């Protein structure tokens, strides 16, 4: 949603919508990062295995949609 990055100012004779630079910067800092959370311990599943398992879900979902 883009609206959260703008401040809406409405006055009697005009309006403006300045960009909230802090909001944009905070979200930009997260670009390209993913967070995977699992209930398993590191002994049960390594971080790379958890990421691989999560990403493989898209293949399962794609196959399910096609059936």
N, C-alpha and C positions, 0 to 999 in steps of 0.2 A: 504494500500500500504506500502510495507516494504522499498522501495528505499529511502524514505525520512529520514530514520534513519541511512543512511550510507553516508559518504563523499567519492566520487570517485576521486582518485588521479592517474593521468596517466603521467608517465615520459618516457623518451626515452628507458630505459632498464628495466622498471618494472612498476607495478601498485599496488595500495593498496586500501582498502576500510574500513577505520576505522569506528567504530560505533560512532554515535553522541549520547553520553550519555544524554545530556540535552534534546534532542528530545525524546528519549525513556522515560526518567523520566517524561516529561511533558504529554505524552500520557498515561503513566501508572497511573498518578494521576487521570485520568478520567475513568479508568476501573471500570465497574460496576455502573456508574452513568448515569442517563437519565435526560434529560431536556424536560419538556413538556411545550409548550407555547400555550395559548389560548387567544382569544380576549374577553373572558368573565371576569367580575370582580369577586372578591372573594365572593361577595354577591350573584352572579348568580350561581356560581359553586365552591365548595370547592376544595382544592388541591387534596385530596384523591379521590374525585369524578372525577376530570379531569384525573387522572392517570388511574382509573378504566375504564373510557370511552375510552381512547386511547388504552388500552390493549384489550378491547372488540372488537375493530376494526379488530383484527387478526381473530376472530371467524367469523365475517361477511365476510371478504375477503376469508377465507377458504370455507365458504358455497357458495359464489359466484363462486369460481373456480370449485366447484364440480357440478354446475348446467349447 
